[in-house]
């Protein structure tokens, strides 16, 4: 099978190693010529330290190559997705697409699935989401993800491309629920880091995760989807990973804030790090207001980050909510 990955960052490169192991032909599209050239020549990604990329992987900046693909995988930041989707539209021929990007677009509050469907006018879309740091995938550790789609051909193709003895996929048709979980967990992970930075007990951390799961379930149901999706790899699994691990950039940002670091230190980290939770925070806040769903934790996280609300308010909130 020929697979085209749009996005040559850490996650795109990690998925490419799985596809290569499964004996598929893989081409990764990068926005910048320098990135494509460096990856091709060095066979290393600066975002995947210690990982040697397989010699079979190809890198390009030519979007037209999607015409040759049997499967397209989307692995680019949400902020750039609409722009890339418009470029893809010129060459797209209804090839099945697997979405590995998580988040909600600012301004429009569109999920990744909606952005692609509106640009490409296709039903052949699937979403993968779950507890899977790129470095863990690239190191061939066992991982499990939810695979959501309403198109059987696309589901079967994604399973054929990615599933193996170290990469597990569980099927569901709840696309919206999976996307909500994948987006909001990055925001919740920031709050989890704030709480951990305040050196609270493990019992308090567990309390926070439990309360967060209730809130995510309420949001999923409020948007008309299956609340039980919160119990899948995309829900509890991904939240548990990103809300407890120092590998998570979202968690690390929160930890800096909760530890009482000066604003300059926090701002420097934000400047030099891609933090999806920050991008998603405003969109989630707008979404819950628009859908009239009660989720005050999101508003509180925004006030702590942008309005200098005291981090200790999170602890008070857990008791009072």
Buried (B, 14 or more C-beta within 10 A) or exposed (E): BBBBBBBBBBBBBBBBBBBBBBEBBBBBBBBEEEBBEBBBEEBBBEBBEEBEBBEEBBBBBEBEBBEEBBBBBBBBBBBEBBEBBEBBEEBBEEBBBBBBBBBBBBEEBBBBBBBBBEBBEBEBBBBBBBBBBBBBBBBBEEBBBBBBBEBEEBBBBBBEBBBEEEBBBBBBEBBBBBBBBBBBBBBBBBBBBBBBBBEBEEEBBEBBBEBBBEBBBBBBBBBEBBBBBBBBBBBBBBBBBBBBBEEBBBBBBBBBBBBEBEEEEBEEBBEEEEBBBBBBBBBBBBBBEEEEBEBEBBBBBBEBBEEEBEBEBBBEBBEEE
